[in-house]
Every structure is written in structure tokens, then in C-alpha cells.
Amino acid sequence: MNTTINDIEIEQGSDNPYADLGFPDADEMLVKAKLAHEIAQIIKSRRLTQQRAADLLGMPQPKLSEMLRGKFRGISQAKMIECLNRLGRDVEIVVKKASSSTLGHTQVVVA
């Protein structure tokens, strides 16, 4: 759906900004973004320094810094899940039949 305001056309995006920008791995990037956001929230709530958090997560501080700034292409989903485990979070993976299409998708739900 497009809207025009003051002669400027505004296009409504989807739920995935990576898809809107044309990234071929948009679904994976969205999952990683949500995992990174949750990691950042836990670090912030615990008032950990990046160095202390990096030590706890078993990764170099510069790598953690990049992940927290959205540069997570070099970090696997498995590593991010491991980080959540090290931060005291249980991560459940549920596999179910796709609801409407022949291709399934992955999503992150924080409880």
C-alpha cells in the first residue's frame, strides 16, 4: 500500500526490512537481528561492560561490539543461541508444518 503526503510517495514496508532492501538472505538476517537484540537487552539489563559480556560469551570484545551494532554476518545463529544460553536463557526450537506455503520460515519469539 502506497500513500502520498505532500507529493512524496510513501511505500509501506513488510515486517522484514532486510527483504524490503532486497537482501537475498533476508529471513536469516531478521532472525539474527532479533537474537542480537535480545542479547543486547540482557547485557544492558545486567549492566555488563562489553568486555565482561564478551568474556562471559566466549568471544572477542570487538566481535561482540560488531554484533551489537548489527554487523552479524560472520556470526552463526548457533553462536548467537549459545550466547543466550551463556546469559542464562533457555532457547527452544520448535519445528512444525508450514501454515500456508510450501516453504517454511524461521522466527524468533521472546517469552
C-alpha positions in Angstrom: 0.0 0.0 0.0 1.4 3.4 -1.0 0.4 6.7 0.4 1.2 10.2 -0.9 1.9 13.0 1.6 2.9 16.5 0.3 3.7 15.0 -3.2 6.0 12.4 -1.5 5.0 8.8 -2.2 5.5 6.6 0.9 5.6 2.9 0.4 4.6 0.7 3.4 7.2 -2.0 4.1 6.8 -5.5 5.2 7.7 -7.0 8.6 11.2 -7.6 7.3 13.3 -4.6 6.5 16.0 -6.8 5.0 13.5 -8.2 2.5 12.4 -4.6 1.7 16.0 -3.7 1.0 16.4 -6.7 -1.3 18.8 -8.8 0.7 18.8 -12.4 -0.6 19.2 -13.8 3.0 16.6 -11.5 4.5 14.9 -14.1 6.6 18.2 -15.2 8.2 19.2 -11.6 8.8 15.9 -10.9 10.5 16.3 -13.9 12.8 19.9 -12.8 13.7 18.8 -9.2 14.3 16.2 -10.4 16.8 18.7 -12.7 18.5 21.2 -9.9 18.7 18.6 -7.5 20.1 17.8 -10.0 22.9 21.4 -10.4 23.7 21.9 -6.7 23.8 18.8 -6.3 26.1 20.2 -8.9 28.6 23.7 -7.3 28.6 22.1 -3.9 29.2 19.8 -5.1 32.0 22.7 -6.7 33.8 24.8 -3.6 33.3 27.7 -5.6 31.9 30.6 -3.9 30.2 31.2 -5.1 26.7 34.5 -6.7 27.8 32.8 -8.5 30.7 30.0 -9.7 28.4 32.5 -10.8 25.8 34.4 -12.8 28.4 31.1 -14.4 29.5 30.1 -15.2 26.0 33.5 -16.6 24.9 34.1 -14.1 22.1 36.4 -11.2 21.4 35.1 -7.9 22.5 35.4 -6.3 19.0 33.2 -9.2 17.6 30.6 -8.6 20.3 30.6 -4.9 19.6 30.0 -5.5 15.9 27.2 -7.9 16.6 25.5 -5.4 18.9 25.8 -2.8 16.2 24.0 -5.0 13.6 27.1 -6.4 11.9 26.4 -10.1 12.4 27.1 -11.7 9.0 30.1 -13.5 10.4 28.3 -14.9 13.4 26.1 -18.0 13.1 22.7 -18.4 14.6 24.1 -21.3 16.6 26.7 -19.0 18.2 24.0 -16.4 19.0 21.9 -19.2 20.6 25.0 -20.3 22.6 25.4 -16.6 23.7 21.8 -16.6 25.0 22.4 -19.9 26.9 25.6 -18.4 28.5 23.4 -15.4 29.5 21.1 -17.8 31.3 18.4 -18.1 28.8 16.7 -21.3 27.6 16.2 -21.4 23.8 13.6 -23.7 22.4 13.5 -24.7 18.8 10.0 -25.8 17.5 9.6 -27.4 14.2 6.1 -27.5 12.7 4.4 -27.8 9.4 4.3 -24.5 7.4 0.9 -22.9 7.7 0.3 -21.6 4.2 3.1 -22.1 1.7 5.4 -24.9 0.6 8.3 -23.0 2.1 8.6 -22.6 5.8 10.2 -19.8 7.7 12.1 -19.2 10.9 11.0 -16.7 13.5 12.2 -15.6 17.0 9.6 -15.3 19.8 10.8 -14.0 23.1 8.8 -15.2 26.1 
